[in-house]
Amino acid sequence: MTKKKAGDYMAVTSLRFDDDQYEKVKELADFHGLTVTGYMRQAVLERMADEEDYKDAMDNLKASHGKTVSRETIMKRLGMS
C-alpha cells in the first residue's frame, strides 16, 4: 500500500444497516477494539486480499493444467519432512 501525500484524498462511502445488523457490527468492532468505521474498512480490505489470493490460486491452477502436488512433496521441497 502506498503512503498518502499532501493533497491526496480518500474516498468516503456510506452503508445502510438495519438496527439489529448495526448492533452486531458495533459489538464486533468493540470486541476487536476498533471503531465501527475501522472494523468495516478492515473487513473490506481483508475480503479484497482474500479475493486476490483466490484469483492468484485459480490462475496458478489454470497454468498448471490442473496438475497438483501432494502436501508430502511440498513438505519435502521445503525441508520440513
Secondary structure as GFF3:
##gff-version 3
##sequence-region A 1 81
A	DSSP	alpha_helix	19	31	.	.	.	ID=ss1
A	DSSP	alpha_helix	36	63	.	.	.	ID=ss2
A	DSSP	alpha_helix	71	77	.	.	.	ID=ss3
###
